[in-house]
């Protein structure tokens, strides 16, 4: 008799476990999809930041490279080869040291006396990389389309 009662209890437990699993499965699926999307977003953000830094490093090699903004942009796009749709824009800016630093025209940057006693102005290259990130699914309270933008700048002088 004892074996018969044990068999009934086991059958009831198997059915209960199936019901619990069916109730928890959508939550597990949503959590795994959310984790996947978070990982993808993090990967895209790191890749875009590296692309911007690569473009800025290229421009920071010399004044000739700094003047070639299209090459800086292309270096940034080429560095983000693992993801599609990355755009880049490059620019330069110049400033005289001080507190606060004073922005000046980069055409004056070659003039040693442009900064009143400070010597040559500081010359910078800035590269901005952008990727529009699209999530795999839609989640409540989370936007499904996000712009991932990173700036990198480097002083060339």
C-alpha positions as CSV (number, residue, x, y, z in Angstrom):
1,X,0.0,0.0,0.0
2,X,2.8,2.3,0.7
3,X,4.2,2.1,-2.8
4,X,0.8,3.1,-4.3
5,X,0.6,6.3,-2.1
6,X,4.2,7.2,-3.1
7,X,3.4,6.8,-6.8
8,X,0.4,9.1,-6.5
9,X,2.5,11.8,-4.7
10,X,5.2,11.6,-7.4
11,X,2.7,12.0,-10.2
12,X,1.2,15.1,-8.5
13,X,4.6,16.6,-8.0
14,X,5.5,16.1,-11.6
15,X,2.4,18.0,-12.8
16,X,3.0,20.8,-10.2
17,X,6.6,21.2,-11.4
18,X,5.4,21.5,-15.0
19,X,2.9,24.2,-14.1
20,X,5.5,26.2,-12.1
21,X,7.9,25.9,-15.0
22,X,5.3,27.1,-17.5
23,X,4.6,30.1,-15.2
24,X,8.2,31.0,-14.7
25,X,9.3,30.4,-18.4
26,X,8.2,33.8,-19.7
27,X,10.0,35.6,-16.9
28,X,13.2,33.6,-17.6
29,X,12.9,34.4,-21.3
30,X,12.4,38.1,-20.7
31,X,15.4,38.2,-18.3
32,X,17.7,36.4,-20.8
33,X,16.7,38.6,-23.7
34,X,17.2,41.7,-21.5
35,X,20.7,40.5,-20.5
36,X,21.5,39.8,-24.1
37,X,20.4,43.3,-25.1
38,X,22.4,44.9,-22.2
39,X,25.5,43.0,-23.3
40,X,25.0,44.1,-26.9
41,X,24.5,47.7,-25.9
42,X,27.7,47.6,-23.7
43,X,29.7,46.0,-26.6
44,X,28.4,48.7,-29.0
45,X,29.4,51.5,-26.6
46,X,32.9,50.1,-26.1
47,X,33.3,49.7,-29.9
48,X,32.1,53.2,-30.6
49,X,34.4,54.7,-27.9
50,X,37.4,52.8,-29.4
51,X,36.5,54.0,-32.9
52,X,36.4,57.6,-31.8
53,X,39.7,57.2,-30.0
54,X,41.3,55.6,-33.1
55,X,40.3,58.6,-35.2
56,X,41.6,61.0,-32.7
57,X,44.9,59.2,-32.3
58,X,45.3,59.3,-36.1
59,X,44.7,63.0,-36.1
60,X,47.0,63.6,-33.2
61,X,50.1,62.3,-35.1
62,X,50.9,65.6,-36.7
63,X,49.5,68.8,-37.9
64,X,49.1,67.3,-41.4
65,X,47.1,64.4,-40.1
66,X,45.1,66.8,-37.9
67,X,44.1,68.8,-41.0
68,X,42.8,65.7,-42.8
69,X,39.4,65.3,-41.1
70,X,38.1,62.9,-43.7
71,X,40.9,60.5,-42.9
72,X,40.2,60.7,-39.2
73,X,36.6,59.9,-39.8
74,X,37.5,57.0,-42.1
75,X,39.9,55.6,-39.5
76,X,37.1,55.7,-36.9
77,X,34.6,54.0,-39.2
78,X,37.2,51.3,-40.2
79,X,37.9,50.6,-36.5
80,X,34.2,49.8,-35.9
81,X,34.3,47.0,-38.4
82,X,32.4,44.6,-36.1
83,X,29.2,46.7,-36.0
84,X,27.3,48.3,-38.9
85,X,26.0,51.9,-39.1
86,X,28.8,53.8,-37.3
87,X,29.2,57.4,-38.4
88,X,32.0,59.7,-37.4
89,X,32.8,63.4,-37.6
90,X,36.1,65.1,-36.9
91,X,37.0,68.6,-36.1
92,X,39.8,70.6,-34.5
93,X,39.9,73.4,-32.0
94,X,42.6,75.6,-30.5
95,X,42.9,77.5,-27.2
96,X,45.3,79.6,-25.2
97,X,46.2,78.3,-21.7
98,X,44.8,80.2,-18.8
99,X,42.0,80.0,-16.2
100,X,39.7,79.5,-18.0
101,X,41.3,78.6,-21.3
102,X,40.5,81.0,-24.1
103,X,39.4,79.7,-27.5
104,X,41.2,81.1,-30.5
105,X,41.1,80.6,-34.2
106,X,43.2,77.7,-35.4
107,X,44.5,79.9,-38.2
108,X,46.3,81.8,-35.5
109,X,47.7,78.7,-33.9
110,X,51.0,78.9,-35.8
111,X,51.6,82.4,-34.4
112,X,54.0,82.1,-31.4
113,X,52.6,85.4,-29.9
114,X,48.9,84.5,-30.3
115,X,48.6,83.7,-26.6
116,X,50.2,86.7,-24.9
117,X,53.2,85.2,-23.1
118,X,52.0,81.6,-23.1
119,X,53.8,80.6,-26.3
120,X,52.1,78.5,-29.0
121,X,48.4,77.8,-28.5
122,X,47.1,74.3,-27.7
123,X,45.8,72.5,-30.7
124,X,43.3,69.6,-30.3
125,X,41.6,67.1,-32.6
126,X,38.1,65.9,-31.7
127,X,36.4,62.9,-33.2
128,X,32.8,62.0,-32.5
129,X,31.5,58.5,-33.3
130,X,27.8,57.6,-33.4
131,X,25.8,54.4,-33.7
132,X,22.0,54.1,-33.4
133,X,21.4,51.0,-31.3
134,X,18.3,48.9,-31.8
135,X,17.2,46.4,-29.1
136,X,16.2,42.9,-30.1
137,X,12.8,43.1,-28.3
138,X,10.6,45.7,-26.7
139,X,10.7,46.0,-22.9
140,X,8.4,48.0,-20.7
141,X,10.0,51.3,-19.7
142,X,13.0,50.8,-21.9
143,X,13.5,52.7,-25.2
144,X,14.0,50.3,-28.2
145,X,16.2,52.8,-30.1
146,X,19.1,54.6,-28.5
147,X,21.9,56.7,-29.9
148,X,25.3,55.6,-28.6
149,X,27.7,58.6,-29.0
150,X,31.3,58.9,-27.9
151,X,33.7,61.8,-28.2
152,X,37.5,61.5,-28.1
153,X,39.9,64.4,-28.3
154,X,43.7,64.6,-28.2
155,X,46.2,67.4,-28.0
156,X,48.6,67.5,-30.9
157,X,50.7,70.4,-29.6
